[in-house]
Amino acid sequence: MLRLSALYRYPLKSAKGETLQQVSLDKLGLDGDRRWMLVDEASGRFLTQRAVAQMSQLSALWNADGGLTLRAPGHSPIDIALPGNEAELRGVTIWRDTLRVPDAGDAAAAWVSQFIGKPTRLVQVPLDRARSTQAGYGKDDDQVAFADGFPLLLIGQASLEDLSSKVGRPLEMLRFRPNLVIEGSGAYAEDGWKRIRIGDVEFRVVKSCARCILTTIDPQTGVRSDDREPLATLQKYRAEEDGAMFGQNLVNDSNGRLEVGMPVTILE
């Protein structure tokens, strides 16, 4: 029997993830998932571990009111409120998308600037300012917050185990930053799924996930591997035109609630 074996949320794009037992969903995926982002103050361009490796050591906890608590080694924690209607709107760029979203204010900016080491702003995306998902996949009204292209990422536990065996050492699931982990399927079975149901929520499987250098960063230490693993191995046997594929991007077709242990049904 297929089951949902793990749930992860990443309140701040490219910061540490939260392990969850249950969570609700809205139009943009898991409640609170990648609703916040760091941007360069001057350019407004988004920041991630790809260029700022120390973000792997930044802990961001999502609060029930939509706010955020940031923690990092050597820094006092800071609680950041959800920006109100009066908040300044800041122009930001994430990949090819440009949008205007609420800025979290100067106190938050001072904290993240000290951590990053250069002038940085913290921004948040409300539902009514979300982006469209990657063109050519899914439906015209599919939306996403600050995730790269789609609201949700799914990985099969057996797929990680297969990759670990090929690399020759155990790999942490958080290295690949999924939201949903499925147990009980064969390795890479998720590549053939088109629609699934978990609990009462249906999901469309819209696109394989092309992996990048971020997978070579140890999620615990923030240290990048000298041997470029596991990306080097993925490129040997999972390479496609768009890159080395691992995991599947999903869109949820309804709101609802997920809980670890729920059965998973393959609909198509």
Residue pairs with C-beta under 8 A, 6 or more apart in sequence:
1 184
1 263
2 182
2 183
2 184
2 185
2 263
2 264
2 265
2 266
3 182
3 183
3 184
3 261
3 262
3 263
3 264
4 180
4 181
4 182
4 183
4 198
4 258
4 259
4 260
4 261
4 262
4 263
4 264
5 157
5 181
5 182
5 183
5 260
5 261
6 19
6 173
6 178
6 180
6 181
6 260
7 19
7 20
7 21
7 22
7 23
7 30
7 179
7 180
7 181
7 258
7 260
8 17
8 18
8 19
8 20
8 173
8 174
8 177
8 178
8 179
8 181
9 17
9 18
9 20
9 23
9 30
9 31
9 32
9 33
9 62
9 179
10 16
10 17
10 18
10 33
10 34
10 60
10 177
11 18
11 32
11 33
11 34
11 35
11 36
11 60
11 61
11 62
11 68
12 34
12 36
12 37
12 38
12 58
12 60
12 68
12 70
13 34
13 36
13 37
13 38
13 46
13 48
13 146
13 147
14 38
14 47
14 48
14 49
14 50
14 52
14 55
14 214
15 55
15 56
15 58
15 59
15 60
16 56
16 57
16 58
16 59
16 60
16 219
17 174
17 177
17 219
18 61
18 62
20 30
20 260
21 259
21 260
22 257
22 258
22 259
22 260
23 30
23 31
23 257
23 258
24 30
24 31
24 255
24 256
24 257
24 258
25 31
25 201
25 252
25 254
25 255
25 256
25 257
25 258
26 127
26 255
27 127
27 130
27 143
27 255
28 35
28 127
28 130
28 143
28 144
28 145
28 151
29 144
29 145
29 147
29 151
29 152
29 179
29 252
30 151
30 152
30 179
30 258
31 62
32 62
32 66
33 145
33 147
33 151
33 179
34 145
34 146
34 147
35 62
35 66
35 124
35 125
35 145
35 146
36 60
36 68
36 104
36 122
36 123
36 124
36 125
36 146
37 46
37 47
37 92
37 94
37 122
37 123
37 124
37 125
37 146
38 46
38 47
38 52
38 55
38 112
38 116
38 120
38 121
38 122
38 123
39 45
39 46
39 47
39 90
39 92
39 93
39 120
39 121
39 123
40 47
40 118
40 119
40 120
40 121
41 109
41 113
41 118
41 119
41 120
41 121
42 119
43 93
44 90
44 91
44 92
44 93
44 121
45 92
45 93
45 94
46 92
46 93
46 94
46 95
46 146
47 55
47 116
47 120
48 55
48 214
49 55
49 56
49 214
49 217
49 222
50 212
50 213
50 214
52 116
53 217
53 222
53 224
54 115
54 116
54 222
55 116
56 217
56 218
56 219
56 221
56 222
57 72
57 73
57 222
58 70
58 71
58 72
58 115
59 70
59 71
59 72
60 68
60 69
60 70
61 68
61 69
61 71
62 68
63 69
63 79
65 81
65 82
66 82
66 124
67 79
67 80
67 81
67 82
68 79
68 80
68 104
68 122
68 124
69 77
69 78
69 79
69 80
70 77
70 78
70 80
70 108
70 111
70 112
71 77
72 115
75 111
75 114
75 115
78 107
78 108
78 111
80 104
80 105
80 107
80 108
80 122
82 124
83 102
83 103
83 104
83 105
83 124
87 102
87 103
87 104
87 105
88 102
88 103
89 100
89 101
89 102
89 103
90 100
90 101
90 102
90 103
90 121
90 123
91 98
91 99
91 100
92 98
92 99
92 100
92 101
92 123
94 131
94 146
95 148
95 149
97 131
99 125
99 129
99 131
100 129
101 123
101 124
101 125
101 126
101 129
102 123
102 124
102 126
103 109
103 121
103 122
103 123
104 121
104 122
104 123
104 124
108 121
108 122
109 119
109 120
109 121
109 122
112 120
112 121
112 122
113 119
113 120
125 131
125 145
125 146
130 143
130 144
130 145
131 143
131 144
131 145
132 140
132 142
132 143
132 144
133 142
133 143
133 144
133 149
133 150
133 151
133 206
133 251
134 149
134 150
134 207
137 150
137 206
137 207
137 249
138 150
138 204
138 206
138 207
138 251
139 251
142 150
142 151
142 206
142 251
143 151
144 150
144 151
145 151
147 153
149 207
149 249
150 206
150 207
150 249
150 250
150 251
151 250
151 251
151 252
152 179
152 180
152 203
152 249
152 250
152 251
152 252
153 176
153 177
153 178
153 179
153 180
153 209
153 247
153 248
153 249
153 250
154 178
154 179
154 180
154 181
154 182
154 190
154 203
154 205
154 247
154 248
154 249
154 250
155 173
155 176
155 178
155 180
155 181
155 182
155 190
155 246
155 247
155 248
156 181
156 182
156 183
156 185
156 186
156 187
156 188
156 189
156 190
157 173
157 181
157 182
157 183
157 185
158 183
158 185
158 186
158 187
158 188
158 189
159 187
159 188
159 189
159 190
159 246
159 247
160 171
160 173
160 176
161 187
162 187
162 188
163 171
163 230
163 233
163 234
163 246
164 170
164 171
164 230
166 233
166 237
167 229
167 230
167 233
171 230
172 218
172 219
172 220
173 181
174 219
175 215
175 217
175 218
175 219
175 230
176 211
176 215
176 246
176 247
177 214
178 247
180 198
180 250
180 258
182 190
182 264
184 264
190 205
190 247
190 248
191 208
191 245
191 248
193 205
193 248
193 266
193 268
194 204
194 205
194 267
194 268
195 202
195 203
195 204
195 205
195 266
195 267
195 268
196 202
196 203
196 205
196 250
196 264
196 265
196 266
196 267
197 203
197 264
197 265
197 267
198 258
198 262
198 263
198 264
198 265
199 256
199 257
199 258
199 259
199 262
199 263
200 254
200 256
201 252
201 253
201 254
201 255
201 256
201 257
201 258
202 252
202 253
202 254
202 267
203 250
203 251
203 252
203 253
204 250
204 251
204 253
205 248
205 249
205 250
206 248
206 249
206 250
206 251
207 248
207 249
208 240
208 242
208 245
208 247
208 248
208 249
209 245
209 246
209 247
209 248
209 249
210 240
210 242
210 243
210 244
210 245
211 231
211 234
211 243
211 244
211 245
211 246
211 247
212 231
212 243
213 224
213 228
213 231
215 230
215 231
215 234
215 246
216 224
216 225
216 228
216 229
216 230
216 231
217 223
217 224
217 225
218 224
218 225
231 244
234 244
234 245
234 246
235 244
238 244
238 245
238 246
239 245
